[in-house]
Amino acid sequence: MKFYIASRFGLKDKVKEMCDILQEKGHETTTDFWLSHKSIKPYTDNLEFAKQYSVEDINGVLESDVFVIIGDEAGTGMYIELGAAIAQQIKTGKPKIYAIGEHTTRALFYFHPSVIRKNNFEEVLEDLGI
């Protein structure tokens, strides 16, 4: 399966650990590219990178079989990615969407019928039989 893991930029190390676990289990991640991205804020000073990164991120979501968002008190782009995942799931039936962490009640779209809320990544793997 192909996974996309969305989170705020500050949780890159946690996302990398999750990607490593998935790859060890024989799965792909469409997330890897953003782990090597540098911070480009303010976006207006980095227009080309902002265009490139936004296209890569949405394409990664659209190519995934499973989308996982790490709920957090912060973050902005991850919610756009969640919206893209929900729209893609409605249109095509995939990806399967999970929201994990302590803050999966902070945003309205965590309650969309397409989203499965779990406490942690281990519960997602268990739910998927991995």
C-alpha positions in Angstrom: 0.0 0.0 0.0 1.0 3.6 -0.5 0.7 5.9 2.5 0.7 9.7 2.9 1.3 11.0 6.3 0.3 14.6 7.0 1.4 16.7 9.9 2.8 20.1 10.8 6.3 20.7 9.6 7.7 20.5 13.2 6.8 16.8 13.5 9.0 15.7 10.6 11.0 13.4 12.9 7.9 11.6 14.0 6.7 11.3 10.4 10.1 9.9 9.4 9.8 7.2 12.0 6.4 6.2 10.8 7.6 6.1 7.2 10.5 3.9 8.2 8.1 1.5 9.9 6.0 1.3 6.8 8.9 0.7 4.5 10.3 -2.0 6.8 6.9 -3.7 6.5 7.0 -3.5 2.6 4.8 -0.5 2.1 5.5 2.7 0.2 5.1 6.3 1.3 4.3 9.2 -0.9 5.4 11.5 2.0 9.2 11.0 1.7 9.7 14.1 -0.5 8.4 16.6 2.0 10.6 15.3 4.7 13.6 16.8 2.9 11.9 20.1 2.2 13.4 23.2 3.9 11.2 25.8 5.6 10.1 28.3 3.0 8.2 30.8 5.1 7.4 33.5 4.2 6.0 31.9 1.1 6.0 35.2 -0.8 9.8 35.1 -0.6 9.9 31.6 -2.0 7.3 31.5 -4.7 8.8 28.7 -6.9 9.3 26.4 -3.9 5.8 27.2 -2.7 4.4 26.2 -6.1 6.5 23.1 -6.3 5.8 21.9 -2.7 2.1 22.5 -3.0 1.8 20.4 -6.2 4.0 17.6 -4.8 2.0 17.5 -1.5 -1.4 17.3 -3.2 -0.1 14.7 -5.7 1.2 12.6 -2.8 -2.2 12.7 -1.2 -4.0 11.7 -4.5 -1.6 8.8 -5.1 -2.0 7.3 -1.6 -4.1 4.3 -0.6 -4.0 5.3 3.0 -3.8 8.9 4.4 -2.9 9.6 8.0 -3.0 13.0 9.6 -1.4 13.6 13.0 -3.8 15.8 14.9 -2.0 18.7 16.5 -2.7 22.1 18.0 -0.8 23.7 15.2 -0.4 23.2 11.4 -2.0 24.7 8.4 -1.2 22.8 5.2 -2.0 19.5 6.7 -5.7 20.5 6.8 -5.6 21.2 3.0 -4.1 17.8 2.5 -6.9 16.3 4.7 -9.5 18.1 2.5 -7.9 16.7 -0.7 -7.9 13.2 0.8 -11.6 13.5 1.7 -12.5 14.7 -1.8 -10.4 12.0 -3.4 -12.0 9.4 -1.1 -15.5 10.6 -2.1 -14.7 10.5 -5.7 -12.7 7.3 -6.0 -13.2 5.3 -2.8 -9.6 5.9 -1.7 -7.5 6.7 0.3 -8.6 5.2 3.6 -8.3 8.2 6.0 -7.1 8.1 9.6 -6.7 10.9 12.1 -4.4 10.1 15.0 -3.2 11.8 18.2 -4.6 13.8 21.1 -6.1 16.6 19.0 -8.4 14.8 16.6 -11.5 16.8 17.8 -10.1 20.3 17.1 -11.2 20.5 13.4 -14.6 20.0 11.9 -13.4 17.7 9.2 -12.0 15.1 11.6 -15.7 14.3 12.0 -16.3 13.7 8.3 -17.7 10.2 7.7 -14.6 9.3 5.6 -12.3 9.9 8.6 -11.5 7.2 11.1 -10.1 8.6 14.4 -7.5 6.5 16.2 -5.3 7.2 19.2 -2.0 6.4 17.6 -0.2 5.0 14.6 -0.1 1.4 16.0 -3.9 1.4 16.0 -3.9 2.3 12.4 -1.6 -0.5 11.5 -3.7 -2.9 13.6 -6.9 -1.7 11.8 -5.2 -2.3 8.4 -3.9 -5.7 9.5 -0.3 -4.7 9.1 
